[in-house]
Amino acid sequence: MNVLILGSGGREHTLAWKLVQSPGLTQLFVAPGNAGTAAIANNLPMGVNDFPAIREAVLEKEIHLVVVGPEDPLVNGLHDFFLSDASLKHVPVIGPQKLAATLEGSKEFAKEFMARHQIPTAAYQSFTAGQLQEGYRFLEKMTPPYVLKADGLAAGKGVLILQDLGEAKNELRAMLQDAKFGAASRTVVIEEFLSGIELSCFVLTDGENYKVLPMAKDYKRIGEGDTGLNTGGMGAVSPVPFADREFVDKIHSRIVKPTIAGLKKDNIPYKGFIFIGLIKVGADPMVIEYNVRMGDPETEVVIPRVKNDLLEVFRAVAEERLDEIDLQIDDRSATTVMTVSGGYPGAYEKGKPISGLSSVADAIPFHAGTTLKDDVVLTNGGRVLAITAFGRDHKEALATAYRNVAKIHFSGMYYRKDIGFDL
């Protein structure tokens, strides 16, 4: 089979790394890819939202399966684009159609879905620019901290958690009236703050059947001890030590099953990954958000633990026979540590040469923001490399990952030295 992966980050490099291990793979293409995918697949220089270029590539390269990494093309209707085109509709897409992708594309849509299907989540109300005063009154009834979420996609920056009521009102006005997050904040969801520890649950569904993949915990803040600005993710651990059998059973019965059943009941077709962002409040799981793709850097610890031929798994999704797959999971712990450009998540420079990659041993360097120039690997993003390692537990895996991070160098390189500190 010829396969096309859309995306350019660590998630896509990990999926590529896993797919090239399949004997059923003929050729693998990644668009646009990075220096890591260039070493194992064919990179195609096109954007993930350039649907005409994607169509041309699928026809020219005789692609049999498309795997969508990021959320943008899904929210923009890539899967629907394939289904509506006579020459593409036979090519399966791993990633939901536009209606289902609204679970990530609109926080209000996701909240209404959860309310409809009794899926535990924080109490909330949503507001538009014409309802600013009502929004103020809703904030006044709440106890701090105040959680404000831009309804649409805001590149991971649309969530504010504020302690001061006056500041919360100012930010609500900035989001609704001053378009602080552009079109994403035309509607703002205000919700109660949930106190607890977060983790992520990953589900793969063919629309009828589903499999729950290994759970993971990622670390979003730039600073050690979970301080500073939010990032795309500074590291991840799988499995999650505090997610014991009883807690996982609650996730399955109270959240995963009602989610899949709710999609069917609402007549929302879904083929692909569902990423359920969870928080453990006391002894109970609650949903923070849905994403309609795999997480990053969670993919870098979840997918390496899957022992199955991933191409066979994706074929089963495409053919609605996922129930036939016996998912085999590596018992070992996997951890990943993200190295980032100096200044990230603020302004940072690109084009810094990376050395030490050939010295990495007993670990896998997944490329996130890299590019090739004259056979030299250069930095090309805020998050640059994710170093993944295995161990008998997360401590042993982290020790191996950090030992290998120390071998890598580029100007301004930074990484958190405390991944897993709270476990």
C-alpha positions as CSV (number, residue, x, y, z in Angstrom):
1,M,0.0,0.0,0.0
2,N,1.0,3.6,-0.6
3,V,0.3,5.8,2.4
4,L,0.2,9.6,2.8
5,I,0.6,11.2,6.2
6,L,-0.3,14.9,6.5
7,G,1.7,17.0,9.0
8,S,5.2,18.0,10.0
9,G,5.7,17.4,13.7
10,G,6.8,14.7,16.2
11,R,3.4,13.1,16.0
12,E,3.7,12.6,12.2
13,H,7.3,11.3,12.5
14,T,6.2,8.8,15.1
15,L,3.4,7.5,12.9
16,A,5.8,7.3,9.9
17,W,8.4,5.5,12.1
18,K,5.7,2.9,13.0
19,L,4.2,2.5,9.5
20,V,7.6,1.8,7.8
21,Q,7.8,-1.3,10.0
22,S,4.8,-2.8,8.2
23,P,5.5,-5.4,5.5
24,G,2.3,-4.3,3.8
25,L,3.7,-0.8,3.1
26,T,5.0,-0.1,-0.4
27,Q,5.7,3.7,-0.3
28,L,5.3,6.2,2.4
29,F,4.8,10.0,1.7
30,V,4.6,12.8,4.3
31,A,3.4,16.3,3.6
32,P,5.2,18.5,4.3
33,G,7.2,16.3,6.8
34,N,10.5,17.2,8.4
35,A,14.2,16.0,8.5
36,G,13.2,12.9,10.5
37,T,10.5,11.8,8.0
38,A,12.8,12.6,5.1
39,A,15.2,9.8,6.3
40,I,12.4,7.1,6.2
41,A,9.8,8.4,3.7
42,N,9.3,10.8,0.8
43,N,8.5,14.4,1.9
44,L,6.1,16.3,-0.3
45,P,6.3,20.1,-0.2
46,M,2.7,21.1,0.4
47,G,0.5,22.5,3.2
48,V,-2.0,20.3,5.1
49,N,-4.8,22.7,4.1
50,D,-4.0,22.8,0.4
51,F,-6.7,20.4,-0.6
52,P,-6.2,20.7,-4.4
53,A,-2.5,19.9,-4.0
54,I,-3.3,16.9,-1.7
55,R,-5.8,15.7,-4.4
56,E,-3.1,15.9,-7.1
57,A,-0.6,14.0,-4.9
58,V,-3.0,11.3,-4.0
59,L,-3.8,10.6,-7.7
60,E,-0.3,11.0,-9.0
61,K,1.4,8.8,-6.3
62,E,-1.5,6.3,-6.3
63,I,-2.1,6.7,-2.6
64,H,-4.3,4.0,-1.0
65,L,-4.7,5.5,2.5
66,V,-4.4,9.0,4.0
67,V,-3.5,9.5,7.7
68,V,-4.3,13.1,9.0
69,G,-2.0,14.2,11.8
70,P,-3.2,17.7,12.8
71,E,-6.7,19.0,13.5
72,D,-6.8,21.9,11.1
73,P,-7.5,20.0,7.8
74,L,-10.1,17.9,9.6
75,V,-12.0,20.9,11.0
76,N,-11.7,22.4,7.5
77,G,-13.4,19.3,6.0
78,L,-10.6,17.3,4.3
79,H,-12.4,14.0,4.8
80,D,-15.6,15.5,3.3
81,F,-13.5,16.8,0.4
82,F,-12.4,13.2,-0.3
83,L,-15.9,11.8,0.0
84,S,-17.4,14.4,-2.4
85,D,-14.8,13.8,-5.1
86,A,-15.5,10.9,-7.5
87,S,-11.7,10.2,-8.0
88,L,-10.9,10.3,-4.3
89,K,-13.9,8.8,-2.5
90,H,-12.4,5.3,-2.6
91,V,-9.3,6.4,-0.7
92,P,-9.8,5.9,3.1
93,V,-9.0,8.8,5.4
94,I,-8.0,8.2,9.0
95,G,-9.5,11.3,10.6
96,P,-13.1,12.3,11.1
97,Q,-15.4,14.3,8.8
98,K,-16.1,18.0,9.4
99,L,-19.2,17.5,11.7
100,A,-17.3,15.2,14.0
101,A,-14.2,17.4,13.9
102,T,-16.4,20.1,15.4
103,L,-15.8,18.3,18.8
104,E,-12.4,20.0,18.7
105,G,-13.3,22.9,16.4
106,S,-15.9,24.3,18.8
107,K,-15.7,24.0,22.6
108,E,-19.4,25.0,22.8
109,F,-20.3,22.1,20.5
110,A,-18.3,19.7,22.6
111,K,-19.8,20.9,25.8
112,E,-23.4,20.5,24.4
113,F,-22.4,17.0,23.3
114,M,-21.2,16.1,26.8
115,A,-24.3,17.5,28.4
116,R,-26.6,15.6,26.0
117,H,-24.9,12.3,26.8
118,Q,-24.3,12.8,30.5
119,I,-20.5,12.8,30.2
120,P,-18.9,14.3,33.3
121,T,-17.4,17.7,32.6
122,A,-17.1,21.2,34.3
123,A,-20.3,23.3,34.5
124,Y,-20.2,26.1,31.8
125,Q,-22.1,28.7,29.9
126,S,-21.1,30.3,26.5
127,F,-21.4,34.0,25.4
128,T,-21.1,36.1,22.3
129,A,-20.2,39.8,21.9
130,G,-23.8,40.8,22.3
131,Q,-24.0,39.0,25.7
132,L,-21.0,40.7,27.3
133,Q,-23.0,42.0,30.3
134,E,-24.5,38.5,30.9
135,G,-21.0,37.1,30.8
136,Y,-19.9,39.6,33.5
137,R,-22.8,38.6,35.7
138,F,-22.0,34.9,35.2
139,L,-18.4,35.6,36.3
140,E,-19.6,37.4,39.4
141,K,-21.5,34.3,40.5
142,M,-18.4,32.1,40.2
143,T,-15.6,31.5,42.6
144,P,-12.0,32.0,41.3
145,P,-10.0,30.9,39.4
146,Y,-12.0,31.8,36.3
147,V,-11.6,29.7,33.1
148,L,-12.2,31.4,29.8
149,K,-12.0,29.4,26.6
150,A,-12.1,30.7,23.0
151,D,-14.7,28.5,21.3
152,G,-12.7,27.9,18.1
153,L,-9.2,26.7,17.2
154,A,-6.6,29.1,18.6
155,A,-3.4,27.1,18.2
156,G,-3.5,26.0,21.8
157,K,-3.5,29.6,23.2
158,G,-7.2,30.2,23.6
159,V,-7.6,29.1,27.2
160,L,-7.1,31.6,30.1
161,I,-7.2,30.8,33.8
162,L,-7.4,33.9,35.9
163,Q,-7.6,34.6,39.7
164,D,-8.9,38.2,39.6
165,L,-12.5,39.0,38.7
166,G,-11.6,42.4,37.1
167,E,-8.9,40.8,35.0
168,A,-11.4,38.0,33.9
169,K,-13.9,40.7,32.8
170,N,-11.3,42.6,30.9
171,E,-10.1,39.4,29.1
172,L,-13.7,38.4,28.3
173,R,-14.2,41.8,26.7
174,A,-10.8,41.5,24.8
175,M,-11.8,38.1,23.5
176,L,-15.4,38.9,22.5
177,Q,-15.2,42.5,21.4
178,D,-11.5,43.0,20.5
179,A,-11.1,39.6,18.8
180,K,-8.1,38.8,20.9
181,F,-8.0,35.3,19.3
182,G,-9.6,36.3,16.0
183,A,-12.6,34.4,14.8
184,A,-11.9,31.7,17.4
185,S,-13.2,33.9,20.2
186,R,-16.4,35.1,18.6
187,T,-17.9,32.8,21.2
188,V,-16.3,32.3,24.6
189,V,-17.1,29.4,27.0
190,I,-16.8,30.3,30.7
191,E,-16.5,27.2,32.9
192,E,-15.9,26.2,36.5
193,F,-12.3,25.5,37.4
194,L,-11.6,21.8,38.1
195,S,-8.8,21.0,40.6
196,G,-6.9,17.8,40.0
197,I,-4.3,16.0,38.0
198,E,-4.6,15.7,34.2
199,L,-4.1,12.8,31.8
200,S,-5.1,11.8,28.3
201,C,-7.1,8.9,27.0
202,F,-6.8,7.9,23.3
203,V,-9.4,6.0,21.4
204,L,-9.3,4.7,17.8
205,T,-12.7,4.0,16.2
206,D,-14.0,2.9,12.9
207,G,-17.5,4.4,13.6
208,E,-18.9,1.1,14.9
209,N,-16.1,-0.5,17.0
210,Y,-13.3,1.1,19.0
211,K,-10.1,0.3,20.8
212,V,-8.6,2.2,23.7
213,L,-4.9,2.9,23.3
214,P,-2.5,3.4,26.1
215,M,-3.1,6.4,28.3
216,A,-0.5,9.2,28.7
217,K,0.2,12.3,30.8
218,D,1.9,15.2,29.2
219,Y,3.5,18.4,30.6
220,K,2.3,21.6,29.0
221,R,4.1,24.4,30.9
222,I,7.5,25.7,29.8
223,G,9.0,25.9,33.3
224,E,9.9,23.2,35.8
225,G,7.3,22.4,38.5
226,D,4.7,23.2,35.8
227,T,5.3,27.0,35.9
228,G,5.3,29.6,33.1
229,L,3.5,29.7,29.8
230,N,1.7,26.9,28.1
231,T,3.4,25.1,25.3
232,G,2.5,22.4,22.8
233,G,3.9,19.9,25.3
234,M,7.4,19.5,26.9
235,G,7.3,15.8,27.6
236,A,5.0,12.8,28.2
237,V,4.8,9.5,30.2
238,S,2.8,6.3,29.4
239,P,1.3,4.4,31.2
240,V,0.1,6.9,33.8
241,P,1.1,5.5,37.3
242,F,-1.9,6.9,39.1
243,A,-4.4,5.5,36.6
244,D,-5.1,2.2,38.4
245,R,-7.6,-0.5,37.2
246,E,-10.5,1.0,39.1
247,F,-9.9,4.5,37.7
248,V,-9.4,3.2,34.2
249,D,-12.7,1.3,34.5
250,K,-14.5,4.5,35.4
251,I,-13.0,6.2,32.3
252,H,-14.2,3.4,30.1
253,S,-17.7,3.2,31.5
254,R,-18.5,6.9,32.2
255,I,-16.6,8.6,29.3
256,V,-15.4,6.3,26.5
257,K,-18.5,4.2,26.1
258,P,-21.0,7.2,26.3
259,T,-18.8,9.1,23.8
260,I,-18.9,6.4,21.2
261,A,-22.6,5.7,21.8
262,G,-23.3,9.5,21.7
263,L,-21.6,9.8,18.3
264,K,-23.8,7.0,16.9
265,K,-27.0,8.4,18.5
266,D,-26.3,11.8,17.1
267,N,-25.6,10.3,13.7
268,I,-22.1,11.7,13.6
269,P,-19.8,9.4,11.5
270,Y,-16.3,9.0,13.0
271,K,-13.3,7.2,11.7
272,G,-10.0,8.0,13.4
273,F,-8.6,9.0,16.8
274,I,-10.4,10.6,19.6
275,F,-8.2,12.3,22.2
276,I,-10.0,12.8,25.5
277,G,-8.3,15.3,27.8
278,L,-9.2,14.2,31.3
279,I,-8.7,15.5,34.9
280,K,-8.9,13.3,38.0
281,V,-11.0,15.1,40.5
282,G,-10.8,13.2,43.8
283,A,-11.3,9.6,42.6
284,D,-13.3,10.5,39.5
285,P,-12.5,11.3,35.9
286,M,-14.0,14.3,34.2
287,V,-13.5,15.6,30.6
288,I,-11.7,18.8,30.0
289,E,-11.8,18.6,26.2
290,Y,-12.0,16.5,23.1
291,N,-9.4,16.5,20.3
292,V,-10.0,14.7,17.0
293,R,-6.5,13.5,16.4
294,M,-3.5,12.1,18.4
295,G,-1.8,14.4,20.9
296,D,1.8,15.6,20.6
297,P,4.1,14.7,22.4
298,E,1.7,11.9,23.7
299,T,1.9,10.1,20.3
300,E,5.7,9.7,20.9
301,V,5.0,7.5,24.0
302,V,1.7,5.9,23.0
303,I,2.4,4.6,19.5
304,P,5.8,3.0,20.3
305,R,4.0,0.9,23.0
306,V,1.6,-0.5,20.4
307,K,3.0,-3.8,19.2
308,N,0.6,-4.4,16.3
309,D,1.3,-3.6,12.6
310,L,-0.2,-0.1,12.5
311,L,-1.0,-0.3,8.8
312,E,-3.1,-3.4,9.5
313,V,-4.9,-1.5,12.3
314,F,-5.6,1.5,10.0
315,R,-6.9,-0.9,7.3
316,A,-9.3,-2.4,9.8
317,V,-10.5,1.2,10.7
318,A,-11.0,1.9,7.0
319,E,-13.0,-1.4,6.5
320,E,-15.0,-1.1,9.7
321,R,-13.6,-4.3,11.2
322,L,-11.6,-2.9,14.1
323,D,-13.3,-5.5,16.3
324,E,-11.1,-8.1,14.6
325,I,-7.9,-6.5,15.9
326,D,-6.4,-7.8,19.1
327,L,-4.5,-4.8,20.4
328,Q,-1.1,-5.8,21.8
329,I,0.5,-3.3,24.2
330,D,4.1,-3.2,25.4
331,D,4.1,-3.5,29.2
332,R,7.1,-1.3,29.6
333,S,6.9,2.4,30.3
334,A,7.7,4.9,27.6
335,T,8.7,8.5,28.3
336,T,9.6,11.4,26.0
337,V,11.5,14.7,26.6
338,M,11.0,17.6,24.3
339,T,14.0,19.8,23.4
340,V,12.9,23.3,22.3
341,S,14.3,26.5,20.8
342,G,15.5,29.3,23.1
343,G,12.7,31.8,23.6
344,Y,9.9,29.3,22.9
345,P,6.9,29.6,23.4
346,G,7.6,33.2,22.6
347,A,9.8,34.4,19.8
348,Y,12.6,32.1,18.7
349,E,15.2,31.7,15.9
350,K,15.2,28.9,13.3
351,G,18.0,27.4,11.3
352,K,20.4,26.3,14.1
353,P,22.5,23.2,13.2
354,I,21.7,20.2,15.4
355,S,24.6,17.9,16.4
356,G,24.7,14.6,18.4
357,L,21.8,12.8,16.7
358,S,24.0,9.9,15.6
359,S,25.1,9.4,19.3
360,V,21.6,8.6,20.5
361,A,21.5,5.0,21.8
362,D,18.6,3.0,23.4
363,A,16.3,5.9,22.6
364,I,14.4,7.2,19.6
365,P,14.8,10.8,18.4
366,F,11.5,11.9,16.9
367,H,11.8,15.1,14.9
368,A,9.2,17.9,15.6
369,G,10.5,21.1,14.2
370,T,13.5,20.2,11.9
371,T,14.5,20.7,8.3
372,L,17.3,19.5,6.0
373,K,19.7,21.9,4.3
374,D,22.8,20.4,2.4
375,D,22.4,17.2,4.5
376,V,22.6,19.2,7.7
377,V,19.7,18.9,10.2
378,L,18.6,22.4,11.3
379,T,16.0,23.6,13.8
380,N,12.8,24.7,12.1
381,G,10.3,25.3,15.0
382,G,9.7,26.0,18.6
383,R,9.6,22.3,19.6
384,V,12.6,20.6,17.9
385,L,13.2,17.0,19.0
386,A,11.4,14.5,21.2
387,I,13.6,11.9,22.7
388,T,11.7,8.7,23.6
389,A,13.0,5.8,25.7
390,F,11.6,2.7,27.4
391,G,12.1,1.4,30.9
392,R,10.7,-1.0,33.5
393,D,9.0,2.1,35.0
394,H,8.8,5.7,34.1
395,K,11.9,6.6,36.2
396,E,14.1,4.2,34.4
397,A,12.7,5.3,31.0
398,L,13.3,9.0,31.9
399,A,16.8,8.3,33.0
400,T,17.6,6.8,29.6
401,A,15.8,9.6,27.7
402,Y,17.7,12.3,29.7
403,R,21.0,10.5,29.1
404,N,20.4,10.8,25.4
405,V,19.1,14.4,25.5
406,A,22.5,15.3,27.0
407,K,24.1,14.1,23.7
408,I,22.2,16.6,21.5
409,H,23.2,20.2,21.0
410,F,21.9,23.2,19.1
411,S,22.2,26.9,19.9
412,G,19.7,28.0,22.6
413,M,18.5,24.4,23.3
414,Y,16.2,24.1,26.3
415,Y,14.3,21.2,27.9
416,R,12.6,20.5,31.2
417,K,14.6,18.4,33.6
418,D,11.6,17.4,35.7
419,I,9.3,15.4,33.4
420,G,7.3,13.0,35.7
421,F,8.2,15.1,38.8
422,D,4.6,14.8,40.1
423,L,4.3,11.0,39.8
